[in-house]
Amino acid sequence: MTVGASSSTDECASYSDYGSAVDLFAPGSAITSAWIGSDTATNTISGTSMATPHVAGAAAIYLADHPAATPAQVASALTTAATAKAVINPGTSTTDKLLYIGRRFENAADYPILDFSTAQSPITVTSVPGNAPATLRVSVDIKHTAIGDLQIDLIAPEGSAYRLKNYSDDGSTDNVLTSTPSTLLLKLPQEPGSSKSAIIPDATSQRLTSGLCSSDLVRTLSG
């Protein structure tokens, strides 16, 4: 497998390889790991040499559950599970997939966005106790002209609304896409007095007002 390196903001790192031979990206910037000098030595460096071990570790985890898997099957499993549209500006003819071995929740349905109305795209999250981390990101993929017409909220199970986009933001721009940095990197606000965001478990929905919609981890919404 050929591995590209992503930055802490999920951008293609300036030093990364790119092109059609890249299978997926993994974190490669400012990674702390073991180093020469002693059994406890560490160093923080950047490079595709830091990204590749992430993929090797993911392969080991997959093989632990699938010990008979061939190298081709492992590669296929990792690229299939990787998150698409997650890497910003990956480069010409380069995949935008980012290594993923954890759990993801998404809504695979398309929801029409009508003018002067509210649309909801529900996502069910199960078996994840406690609050979501403050670093949780919400990917959005919405097809709509002049997205300044849209207001996007993430609605927590108990009904709290977390604003992801205000009206007029991005003005006459068309579509809210996960490949757009300003929308891909939307972070949820922290709960007051807490180091974690007040969302998730068990059933979250995204609400679009006046033709708005969002989803936790993506699907195209038509309007």
DAQUIHU-V935138 format. One record per residue. N is the residue number from 1. PSI is psi in whole degrees, 0 to 359 (none if undefined). OMEGA is omega in degrees with one decimal (none if undefined). NEAR is the number of other ideal C-beta (glycine too) atoms within 12 Angstrom. Layout:
# DAQUIHU-V935138
n=(N;N)
psi=(PSI;PSI)
omega=(OMEGA;OMEGA)
near=(NEAR;NEAR)
This chain:
# DAQUIHU-V935138
n=(1;2;3;4;5;6;7;8;9;10;11;12;13;14;15;16;17;18;19;20;21;22;23;24;25;26;27;28;29;30;31;32;33;34;35;36;37;38;39;40;41;42;43;44;45;46;47;48;49;50;51;52;53;54;55;56;57;58;59;60;61;62;63;64;65;66;67;68;69;70;71;72;73;74;75;76;77;78;79;80;81;82;83;84;85;86;87;88;89;90;91;92;93;94;95;96;97;98;99;100;101;102;103;104;105;106;107;108;109;110;111;112;113;114;115;116;117;118;119;120;121;122;123;124;125;126;127;128;129;130;131;132;133;134;135;136;137;138;139;140;141;142;143;144;145;146;147;148;149;150;151;152;153;154;155;156;157;158;159;160;161;162;163;164;165;166;167;168;169;170;171;172;173;174;175;176;177;178;179;180;181;182;183;184;185;186;187;188;189;190;191;192;193;194;195;196;197;198;199;200;201;202;203;204;205;206;207;208;209;210;211;212;213;214;215;216;217;218;219;220;221;222;223)
psi=(147;126;128;162;134;159;180;345;18;25;156;122;148;335;359;152;160;167;178;344;344;129;322;168;158;158;131;1;129;52;128;129;182;153;169;161;317;173;344;4;143;164;151;113;174;149;168;340;343;331;319;320;332;317;321;319;320;322;320;320;318;317;331;326;341;68;340;1;141;163;320;322;322;313;317;318;318;319;328;320;341;149;117;155;26;339;126;133;60;342;162;131;29;139;154;22;138;135;135;125;359;207;145;151;133;165;118;2;155;139;126;144;111;151;144;45;172;131;144;140;96;145;131;124;123;155;32;90;156;187;158;153;154;342;4;136;147;115;141;136;97;131;111;134;149;73;358;344;350;143;128;125;147;125;121;164;325;2;354;141;131;115;123;332;134;162;151;343;130;4;243;6;142;139;143;109;151;343;355;118;317;335;329;324;20;124;146;144;151;148;134;130;11;154;6;157;146;78;180;163;162;64;101;150;158;135;128;126;138;30;48;157;150;166;152;304;73;157;148;133;128;150;none)
omega=(176.2;-171.4;172.4;-178.1;176.9;178.6;179.9;177.2;177.2;173.0;172.2;-178.3;-176.5;-177.0;-173.6;167.8;179.0;-179.0;-173.1;-179.5;-179.0;-179.2;179.7;177.5;173.4;-178.5;-179.4;-175.7;177.2;179.9;177.9;-179.1;179.5;-176.5;179.0;175.0;178.8;-179.8;-178.0;-176.9;175.5;175.2;178.4;-177.8;-179.0;176.6;174.1;174.8;173.6;179.4;-175.6;178.2;174.9;-179.7;177.3;177.5;177.8;177.8;179.0;178.4;179.2;-179.0;177.2;178.9;-177.6;-172.6;-179.4;-176.5;176.2;175.9;179.5;179.2;177.3;179.3;179.6;-179.4;-178.0;-179.9;177.6;-178.2;-178.5;-178.3;179.2;179.2;-176.7;-177.0;-178.4;178.2;-176.4;-178.9;-177.2;176.5;-176.9;177.0;175.6;-178.5;179.4;-179.0;178.7;177.6;-179.6;-179.1;176.6;179.8;-178.7;174.4;-174.9;-177.4;173.0;-179.3;179.0;178.6;-179.3;179.7;175.9;180.0;178.1;176.2;178.2;176.4;-173.0;174.6;178.7;178.6;-176.9;173.9;175.3;-175.3;174.7;-179.3;173.4;178.7;-179.4;179.9;-179.8;178.1;-179.6;177.7;-175.8;178.2;-174.1;174.6;-178.1;178.2;177.5;-173.5;171.0;177.5;-170.9;168.7;-173.6;179.0;167.4;-176.4;179.8;-178.1;-178.2;174.4;178.6;-178.9;177.3;-173.7;176.4;179.3;176.9;170.5;175.9;176.3;180.0;168.0;-173.5;178.3;177.5;170.6;171.4;-172.7;-179.5;179.5;179.6;-174.7;-175.1;179.3;179.5;-172.1;175.6;178.4;179.7;179.2;179.1;174.1;-179.1;177.2;-177.0;175.9;-177.8;177.6;-178.6;172.5;178.2;6.5;165.3;167.0;179.4;174.9;177.0;-175.2;173.6;179.5;179.6;-179.0;-177.7;177.6;174.3;174.7;-173.4;170.9;151.7;166.1;-177.4;175.4;-176.4;178.3;none)
near=(30;25;41;45;41;47;30;19;22;37;29;38;33;18;21;35;29;28;16;14;15;34;34;44;46;44;37;37;29;19;28;15;22;16;15;11;9;9;8;9;12;14;18;16;21;23;27;31;23;34;39;29;24;32;39;22;22;32;33;18;22;28;20;14;15;17;12;11;19;14;15;13;18;28;24;19;27;36;29;18;25;33;32;29;30;37;41;30;25;32;25;12;11;26;33;32;32;45;40;31;26;16;15;26;31;29;31;19;19;19;32;21;36;20;18;14;20;25;35;28;40;26;36;20;28;14;11;23;10;17;24;33;20;18;18;32;32;43;43;42;36;43;24;36;20;23;37;22;32;45;33;44;36;43;35;30;24;17;15;23;27;33;24;38;36;19;20;15;23;28;16;14;21;18;25;44;29;35;27;26;23;21;31;32;25;33;24;34;23;19;22;10;7;16;14;19;27;29;40;34;20;20;22;39;34;48;35;41;28;27;32;41;49;49;42;40;32;34;30;29;35;21;29)
